[in-house]
Amino acid sequence: METTTHRNGAGVLTLAAPAAHGPEQVAPVTESTARLLGAAAILGIGVIHILDAASTYHSTRWIFWAYMALIVSAVPVALFLLHSASPFAWAAAAGLAAGPLLAYLWSRSVGLPGDAPDVGNWLCTLGMVALFIESSLLTLSLTRLTLWRRSR
């Protein structure tokens, strides 16, 4: 934004395009943008587990209830992240991403109790989407926590 002066001396605020960044200069992601992306990822994790929850209700009831706990906790964690720049919000987001990520890896490698059919089922489409979102959120959260620590 720039202020220009007219002949009568009145100042007028005008919008001007920001200076172009060279290829070697990358604009950082702002905290508010990162928090919005993080909240969207958290809600995405919740939606994925809503879609998968019905298939677990009859086969492995405890996994269904773990999904319900994840889904119910996704909303307050997303709201906490949206409304707070606190490192605790990013830590909660990292925990919400790491839990199902580790559970998926465990279920596909050695198997979870009562869930042997999933061992080796690495290419489940919904699972792959969940892995992508969870690992992206975990990376974003750890990056924001590192930046916060460096700023102190």
N, C-alpha and C positions, 0 to 999 in steps of 0.2 A: 504494500500500500504506500502511496505517496500523497503528499499534500501539495497542491498547486495553488498559486495566488492569482485571482482575476484582477482586472483593472480597478475594480472598486475596493480592492484590499481584502475581500472575503476569501477565506481559505476553503478549498474544496478537496475532499478526500476522494482519490481515484484509485482504482485497482490497477496494478501493473504486473505483468508477468514476471515471475522470479527469474533471476539469472540462471542461464543454462549450466548444468553441471557437466564437466568434462567426463570422458569415459572412465577416468581413474577415480572419480569422486562418486561415492554411492551414498545417497541420503539414508540415514538410519530409520528404522521403524520406530515410531513414537510409542511411548508407554500406553497411551489410550488405544492406538491401533493394535498393539500386541494383546492388550486385554480383551478387545473385541474379538480378535481371532481366537484367543484362548477360550473365551466363553462359547463361541460357535463350535469349536472342536469338542468341548465338554458336552454340549447338547447333542452333537453328532454321535458321540460315544453312547449317550443315553438312548437315542433313537435306534441305533444299531442293536443294542441289547433288548430294546422293546420288540424289535422284529424277530429276534432269535429266541426270546423267552418262551414263547408258546411251545416250541419244539422240545424244551427241556422239562416242562412241567410233569409229564408222565414218566419220562425216562430217568431223570436224575433230579429229584425234587430239591435237593440242597443247592444245586447249581441255579435252579430257578429262583430260589430265595436270595442267593448271592447276586443274581442279576437284578432282582427287585431292589436290593440295598444300593446297588450301583446306580440304578435309574433314579431312585428317590434322592440320593445324595448329589446327583448331577445338577439339579436345579439350584439348590442353595450355593453350591460351589461356584457355578457359573455366575450367579447374582453377586456373590462375594467378590469374584474377580472383576466383574463389571464396575462395581462401586468402590473398590479399594485398590490402591497401588501398593498395598502392603506385601512384603515378602511372604507373609503367611498365606495370602491368597494364591500366590504362585506355588508355594509348597503344597497346598491343598490340591491345586490343579495337577501338579506332578504326581502326587499320590493317587489321584483319581485315574491318571493315565497309566501309571506303572502297575497298578493292581491287576486290571484285566489283561494287560500286555504280558505280564509274567504268567498269569493263569493260562492264557492261550498257548504260550510256549511250553508250559509244563504239560498241558492237556494233550498236545500234539507229540511230545517227545516221550515221556514216561507214563503219561495218563493220570487223570484225576480219579479218586476213589469213586467207583460206580459208573465211570465214563470211559471204559476201554475202547468202544468203537471209534473214538476220535483220534486215537494214536495213529500217527502217520497221515492224517487228513489235513495236510498243510495248505492245499489249494482251495479250501472253502471260500467262496467269493465274499460272503459277508465277513468272514474272519480276516481276510486279506484287507478289506476296507477298514475294519476295526484296527488292525495292526498299523496301517498307514496313518490313521488319525491319531491313535494313541502315541505312536513314536514321534509324530510331528508335534503333538502337544507336550510330550515329555521334553523334547529338544527345545521348544520355545520356552517352557517353564525353567529349565536349567539355564538357558541363556539369560533370561531376565533375572534370575537369582544371582548369576555370576556378575552381571552388570550392576545390580544393586550392591553386591558386596564390594565391587571395585570402587563404587562411588562413595563408600563410607570411609 
